[in-house]
Amino acid sequence: MPWSRHSESCRQCTTTRFKHKAKGLCIRCYSLVRQTEVIQHWDLLDRTTLKGYPKNSAMWTQKTLEWTRKHRLQSIKSRLSHYRYREETLRGEVDGHLLACQFDRVAELAGSKACFSRGGSNRFDWDYTPEQKKKLFSILNEIEETSSRRIFIG
């Protein structure tokens, strides 16, 4: 069964793990692409276009608007790139270093200062088969995504 009527995967990040929302995009990418469209149309002369723009009146200058727009768009672009990279990684081969870095990210979310990527990547390469590394990475990625959503939302 195809991911959506018109696409085999999200046209932005290439995932099939998240549901289709609209316009060939998954639920994660759709909201970010939609935010991009809104931000690009910000206009100080039309306050109805300023959805998501700071309410602080000191921010209401053209120079500040342009700076805010630029940095918000860069942030969204970075997140979309991260989503695509992560999906490619989940479909590709996982080496010891990549797995160690994923362990580091999950450990950091848990409040640990443990560092697996310093010298630990060889251990993952020696002790685990490619299938085991891929499965471990997938599990750790799911933990990171679930935890990141809770932290971001709450």
N, C-alpha and C positions, 0 to 999 in steps of 0.2 A: 504494500500500500504506500503510495507516495506521501511525502511529508505534507504537501499542500496540493491543491488542484493544479497549480502552475509551476511548482518548483520542487526539486528533489531535496533541497536543503535551504537554509537561510542564505539569502543572496549577500549578506554582509559578513557573517562569521562562519558560514558553511555548516552550522550545526544541524543535527536532526534530534538532538537530545532535549531541546526545549520546543514547546508547542509553537505552531505558526500563529502569528497575530494578525498581520495584514501586509499587503504590498510585498510579499515574498520575504518578510522578515520574521524572526522569532520574537518571543515576548521580551527578551533582553534588549535586542538591537532596535526593535520598533520604538521603544520609549526613548532611547538615546537619539535615534534619527529624528524622531518627532521634536525632541528638545532642540536639536540643531536647527530645524526649520523655524521654530519659534524664535530662537535667539537671532538668527539671521534677519528676521523681520522687525527687530526692536527699533522703535522710532520714538524719540523723546517728544515729538510733536503730537503723537497719537498714543496716549497712555494705555489704550486697550491692547496695544501690541507688546506691552512690557511685562507679560506674564513671566514670573520667575526672576525679574530684575529686582535688586534691593530696593526696599521701600524708603530707606534713609534719604532724605532730601539732599544731603551733601553729595550723594552719588549721581545726582541728576545734571551732569554736564556731558557734553558730547565726547570730550576726551575720556572721561571715566567710563562712559558707555562703551566706547570703542575698546578700551583696555579690558573691561569686564567681558565683553563679547569675545575678544581674541582668546583670553585665557580659558573661558568656559568651553569654547569650541575646541581648543587644544586638548583640554581634559577629556572631553567626549571622544575625540578622535583617538586619543591614547587608549581609552577603555575599549573602544571598538576594535582597535588593533590587537589589544591583549586578548579579547574574546576569540578573534580569528587565529591568533598564534596558539592559544590554548586548544582549540578544536583541532588544528593541524597536529599538535603534539599528541593529543589523545588518539589520533589515527595513525601516527607514525611510530617509529622505534624509540624506546625510552632507554637512555644509557644511565650509568650509575650517577654521574654528576647531576643530570636533570632530576633524578629521583631524590638525591641528597638535598638539592635546593627546594624541592617540594616538601620534604620533611622539615626543613628549616622554616618555611612559611607557615606550616601547620603548627609547629612548635611555638613560633612567635605568637600566633593567634591564641594559643593556650597559655601564654604568659611566660614561656620558658626561654632561657637564653642559650639553650643547647644549639650547637652548630654541627650539623652532619656533613656540610659541604667541605669543611676543612679536612681533607685527607680521607673522609668517609666514602667518597664516591667509588674508589677502587674496590672497597669492601662490597658494595652493592653489585659491582660488575662481577666480582669473583664468586659471591655467594648465591646469586639469584639468576635464574634463566631469563631470557628476554620476555617470556610470557609472564613470569612472576613479577618482573619489574614493571611491565605494562599494567598488570592488575593492581599492584601496590600504588602506582602513580594515579590510576583511575580512582581508587578508594580515597587517597589523600586529596585529590582534586575535588571530589564530592564533599569531603569534610570542609575544605577551604571555601568552596562556593556557598555551602550552607551557612557556615559561620560568618562569612563576609556579608551575606545578605542580612543576617540578624544584626550584625554590628552596624551596617549601613542604614538599615531601616529603623532600628531601635535606638 
